[in-house]
């Protein structure tokens, strides 16, 4: 997902990621499996993987942010910053901010003490003291920790804990290994996730296996077939829902591109990203682009104004059809025909096809190739308006091919006349030279 007014510069790749509004991704940068909030600016030649980047973060050229990193709002990372996996970066607390925070904390602690009695310590004060000690420890080690942030950074790197640093006073559930299960980008391949005596122990597994064997000892054929049917129906419904969601996302992406005047490169990158995220065939994207452009063309009175309206849209957006990942002119014409046959813009088919040809989006061979397809004549369709429109558009294509043939014959005749005139001129010159002799 790419938010509005976001810019994706040349050769940048956005893979299975979400970008907020008004972000900028520099040239040759790769963003993979990550979430970037609004207003993030990423320089050129950067790599961001399996990480979360807060709003308003500025990332310098050549920066590497590996898996599991969390970068808080408003952070500036310098040029060629190289974070380590699972790094946590927040804004550095200035002296003034720290003192204000301490005074507010003291006032709140005083109010809590008055309410609960002088002899009791509140749970909040314990948590704050732990946070203060953790911050003080991190602040002492900042010269070495912050070296990865690049020059001019305002970031504060929090130290990473390890399994060997477990606090005995900490909750048994809040262990290092358990907290790892909430980390982004961690595959947990080195963790043993079952403990002796827990519900995942071998005894419970044996008992569950026994229960399963009793439960499924004599399955009936009817229940088996019913289960298979239910699974097939669920899979079909899931595929239908995924395709519907993809079509809706592509429609919204094209609407943003048309309304906000995105560049062709940015619009194509967003469509490629949606295709990879949804894992759909390229033809589905081409269908969406062709239909999106055609439906934007207004139907106006008069041949000349209508032709100008079609030219305006094809000149501006037609090339997007060939920028989404592959060029297939025959498929483009087939998609245009199938869409117009089901649309009120059927009368515009010939003019749109001519505009695509004039802009070199489809070529003469593409139109001829499409015209030879059985599908172009409507084969396999039931009698009705769609079949009639398919046949009408096929006739329009036949007329265009006839014009191509006439143009070729005219060119051949002109070439023949030119060659005859040239031979006549040569003969006259020979006669003149003989008379002079």
HELIX and SHEET records of a PDB file:
HELIX    1   1 UNK A   95  UNK A  116  1                                  22    
HELIX    2   2 UNK A  123  UNK A  140  1                                  18    
HELIX    3   3 UNK A  142  UNK A  145  1                                   4    
HELIX    4   4 UNK A  146  UNK A  149  5                                   4    
HELIX    5   5 UNK A  163  UNK A  165  5                                   3    
HELIX    6   6 UNK A  176  UNK A  180  1                                   5    
HELIX    7   7 UNK A  202  UNK A  215  1                                  14    
HELIX    8   8 UNK A  221  UNK A  260  1                                  40    
HELIX    9   9 UNK A  264  UNK A  278  1                                  15    
HELIX   10  10 UNK A  282  UNK A  296  1                                  15    
HELIX   11  11 UNK A  303  UNK A  317  1                                  15    
HELIX   12  12 UNK A  318  UNK A  322  5                                   5    
HELIX   13  13 UNK A  329  UNK A  340  1                                  12    
HELIX   14  14 UNK A  346  UNK A  348  5                                   3    
HELIX   15  15 UNK A  349  UNK A  358  1                                  10    
HELIX   16  16 UNK A  364  UNK A  372  1                                   9    
HELIX   17  17 UNK A  374  UNK A  377  5                                   4    
HELIX   18  18 UNK A  385  UNK A  436  1                                  52    
SHEET    1   A 5 UNK A   7  UNK A   8  0                                        
SHEET    2   A 5 UNK A  24  UNK A  25  1                                        
SHEET    3   A 5 UNK A  41  UNK A  42  1                                        
SHEET    4   A 5 UNK A  58  UNK A  59  1                                        
SHEET    5   A 5 UNK A  76  UNK A  77  1                                        
SHEET    1   B 4 UNK A  13  UNK A  15  0                                        
SHEET    2   B 4 UNK A  30  UNK A  32  1                                        
SHEET    3   B 4 UNK A  47  UNK A  49  1                                        
SHEET    4   B 4 UNK A  64  UNK A  65  1                                        
SHEET    1   C 6 UNK A  18  UNK A  19  0                                        
SHEET    2   C 6 UNK A  35  UNK A  36  1                                        
SHEET    3   C 6 UNK A  52  UNK A  53  1                                        
SHEET    4   C 6 UNK A  70  UNK A  71  1                                        
SHEET    5   C 6 UNK A  88  UNK A  91  1                                        
SHEET    6   C 6 UNK A 155  UNK A 158 -1                                        
END                                                                             
